Amino acid sequence: MSILLTGGAGYIGSHTCLELLNNKDNEVIVTDNLSNSNQIALKRVEELTGKRIKFEKIDLLDTQELIRVFSENNIKAVIHFAGLKSVGESVQNPLYYYHNNIAGTISLCNVMKKFSVRKLVFSSSATVYGLAQQSPISESTPLNATNPYGRTKLIIEEILRDLYESDKEWSIALLRYFNPIGAHKSGLIGEDPNGIPNNLTPYITQVAVGKLNELRIFGDDYDTIDGTGVRDYIHVVDLAKGHLKALDKVMKSTGIEAYNLGTGKGYSVLEVLRAFEKATGKDIPYKIVDRRPGDVAVSYADPTKAKNDLGWKAEKEIDQMCVDAWNWQMKNVNGYKTEELMK
């Protein structure tokens, strides 16, 4: 079966490619504009699996090129990762985010419809819940995204619901990720952000490897175990396996459903820091700074629906997440650019 992964060269996309090739008799086709990803990730997935990935460097906004990809391949389903993903950047440049993420998805869905491909797994986000005041967060928690990035995900979810209402042959899974961290155990693929990382764990690993001086912790006066914010961190390999379970579901049914992909456990920033110090054997310097506006004290998932409907649950604990993230960073001090610099 041919599966198209849009944005498949990125962090979560490349890990999902690997799981698809390892666990299914599938052909994987990847489209990616490489704006925040690297084709080396796909080459390493090919090394790990011994299987070939068809790669097309295109943008979803280029509808004619997307039509060409569909016409040249017998695509049966799509896993849609492609999209801009920085909350801060989305606040600075909202029109860029709305145009890219929403128009790109509409372009994709139009082409899928043209080729009668109605099986879709969409990469959404827990940001659709906004500043939820209660945890655990279930799929029935009110949706209230508070930044342009989160709103693009929420708007796309609504577009896909309207699409299903217009044509009940569609089968769509909306996967709301919590906080992906870690890397494949080989250390060959992992998270490789452009510039200074926005997320906690690549920031910590870059401090540990000497690229950054210290970690900034935003607030230590929350009502939590140690005063720092608590979040639900999920190993990227567990997350990738969730996409396979969702794909199995959409291939066998019609409808549209949202699923939280998280562990159902919360860890504070300092707990994650201590786990990284254990994994690295290093003291990681940090500084407490003011809270960020709008941050909540505690946010973690209720993943019960994914367990009941998809037969999926996260398996890896925080210590393993940190060990794998550190293994990736040590082997790739400059991310995928490490390989480029060696050429």
N, C-alpha and C positions, 0 to 999 in steps of 0.2 A: 504494500500500500504506500502511495506517495503522499508525504506530509509536507506542507509548506510551513516554514517557520519564518515569519517576518521579524527582523531584528535578531536573527538567530546567532549572530556572532558576538552578542553581548554577554554579560555575566550570567544571567539566568538562562538565556537562550542557548549558550554553548553547553552548559551542563545538561539542559534538556535534550539537546542533540545527542549527547553521549548516551544518556539513558535510553532514548529511542532506539539508537543503533545497537545498544547492548541487549536490550530486552525484547525487541520486536523485529520481525522480518519486514522492516520498513525501508523505503527509500526516503531520504531526507533532502529537501531542497531548501536552501536558505537565501532570502533576500535581505540585504542590509546596506545602508548608505555609508557605513563605517564612520559616522560622525562622532560616536562615543563607544567605539568597539574596534576590534582588530582581527583581521583575517587569520592571523597566526593562531588564534584560539581554535578555529575550525581545523586548521592543519594538525594541531595537536590532538583534537578529538579523533581525527582520522588515524593518527599514530596509535592512539589508545585502543581503538576499536578494530583497526584493520579494514575499515569500510570507507567508501568514498561519499563525500557530501557534494551535491551540486550547489555551486555558489553563484549568485547573480548580484553584482553591485548596482543596485537600483534604489530609488526613493519611491515610496508608496504614492507620492504626489504625481509621479510620472505614470499616469494611467496606461498609456500605450505600451510602455515597457512591461508593466504588470500583466497586461493582456497577452503580450508575447510569452511571458513565463508560463502562464496558464495554458496557452495554446500548444506549447512544446512539451508539457508534462501532464500526465494523467493524475492531477491532484484530487485527492479524496477528502482532505480536511486541512484546516489551517489553525496553527497556534500563533496568535498575534501578540508579539512582544514589542514591535517597533514603536518608538515614541520618545520624546524628550522627557527627562525625569528629574530635573533638579528643582526643588521647591523654591529655593532662593532665586534662581534664574527666572523662574516662571513669574515671580512677583515683579522682577525688574523688566521683563519683556513678555507680558501676557499675550499680546497678539501673535507673537511667534509661536507660543505654545498652543493657543487655540487653533491657529491655522494648521500647524504641523500635525498635532495629535488627532484632531477631530476630522479635518479634511482628508488626512491620510487614511483614517479608518473608513470614511465614506467611500473613498476611491477603492479600497480593498473590497468592501462589501458589494459595491456595484460590479466589480469584476467577478467576484465569487458568484453573484446572482447570474451574470451573463453565462458562466460556465456550469451552472446548476450545482455548485458546491455549497452546501448549506450546513456544514459541520464546522463549528468554530469554538476554540478555547481562547478567551480573552484575558490578557494580563492586566488586571485591575489593581487596586491598592487599598490598604486599610485607611488611606487618607480620605476615602469617601465618607468615613464616619466623622471626620472633623475632630473636634475636641470633646469626644465622648467622656462624660463625667463618671460613668460606671464601667467597671470591668468585672468579669469577662465580657467582651463585646461579641454579640451574636449577630447573625445576618439580619435579624429583625430590629437591631439598634437603629434609631433614626439616622438618615444620611444627611450630612451637613458639612461638605467640604469647605475648608476655610482659606484655600490659596488656589491660584489659577491651575497649577499642576493637578491638584486633587479634583478640581472642578472639571478638568478635561476628562478624567477617568469617570466621574459621575455622569457627565453629559453623554459620553460614549455608552455607558451602561443603559441610559435611557433610550438612546438611539437604537441599540440592539434589542431592547424590549419592544419598541415600536415596530422594528423590522419583523420580529417574531409574530406580533399581533397581526401584521399585514400578510404573513405567509407562514402558516403553522407547520410547514415542512422543515423549517430551520431548527437546529439543535445547537444551543449555545451554553457554554459554561463561563461564568464570570468569576475569576479567581482573585480574591482580595488578599494580597500578600501582607504579612506583617513585616518583620525586619530580617531580611536574608543576610546571612554571614557565612563564613567558612569558604571552603574550596574543595575540589576533588582531592582525594587522598594521595594521588600521584604527585601533586604539586605542579602539574603541567598547565592546568587552567584554573583561573580564579578571578577575583575582582580587581580591575585595573582602571580606576577612575582617572579622568583627565584633570590635571592640576591638583589643587589641594582638595582632599576628599570631603564630601558632605556628610558621609556616614561615619558612625563611631568606629567600627572595627578596622577599616582600612587606615583610618587616622591613627589608631593605636599601633597597628603593625608598622606604619611608616615612622612613628616615634621610636619603636623598638629597634628598627633597622638603621636608625640614624638619619633618616631623610627629613624628619621634622623634630623640633626641639622638645616640645611638650604637648600633652593633651589638655585641652580646655574643657572643663566640666561646667555645664550651665546650671548652676544652682545646687546647693547642698542643704536647703531648708524645706524640702518637700516633706509631706507626711508619709514617709516610706521607711524601710528598715534602716537606712543609713543617710537619709536626707536627699539622695540623688534620685533622678527619675527612673522609673521602672518600665521596661518595654519587653515585648515578646520577640525573642531572637530565634530564627529558624535556620537550620543548616540548608545551604543551597541545594545539596543533593536530595534532601527530603523534599524540598520545594519542587525540584525537577520531577521527582517521582509522582508528586501530586498532579502534574500536568499529564502524565501517562494515564493515571486513573481517570482524570477528567475526560481525556480523549476517548478512553474506552466507553465512558458513559455517553458522550455525545454521539458516538458511532452507532449505539444501540437504541437510541431514543430520539424523540423530538421534545422541544420545550426550551425554556431558558431558566437557569438557576444560578444563584450566587453562592460561593463557598469561601469561607475563611480558611486560609492556609497559615496556621501558626501552631505553636506547641501547646498553648493553653497555660503556659507558665510565664511569669515575669521575672526578669533579672534587672537589678539596679546597675547604673553605670559603674559604680565602684566594684560590684560583684563581677562584672565583665572584665574590668581592669585587673582584678586579682586573678581571675582565670587566665588572662593573657600573661601575667607575670609568672604564673605556674608553668604555662606552656613554653615560655621563652627562657625562663631562668634569669630574667632581667628585671630590675626595678624600672618601672615606667614613670617618668616624671609627669606631674600634672598640676594644673592650677585651677582653683575654683573661681569662676567668674559669674556675673549676674545671670539670672534666669533669662531665657529667651521669651519674648512676648508670646503668649498663647499656649506654651507647653503645659500639658497636664502632668500630674504626678505619676499616674499609673495607667498603662494601656497594655492589655493583653487579650488574646483571642479566646473565644469559645469555639473550638474546632469540631464540635460534636456532629454537625451536619455533614461535614466532609467524611468523617468516620462512618456515619450511618449510610450515606448515599453513595459514596465513592469507594468505601473500603480502604481509606487512607488515614494514616496518622504519622506525625513526625516521630522519629526514633532516636535521633542523635542528641546528646546532652551538650550543655554549654562548654564543658572541658574539651570535647572532641571538636566542636566548632572552632575553638581557639587554636588548638593544635594544628588543624588543617589550614586555617588562615595563615598561621605563622610559617608552616611548611611552604605554602605558596609564595609568601613574601621573601623568605630566605633564598629560595631558588630563583626568584624573579625580582631582584632589588628594584629594578626600574620597570616592573610589569612586563608586558610583551615587548617593550622597547629594549629590554635586556637582550633578547634574541637579535633584534635589528642592529643593535650596537656592536654585536659580536661578528656581524657579517663584514 
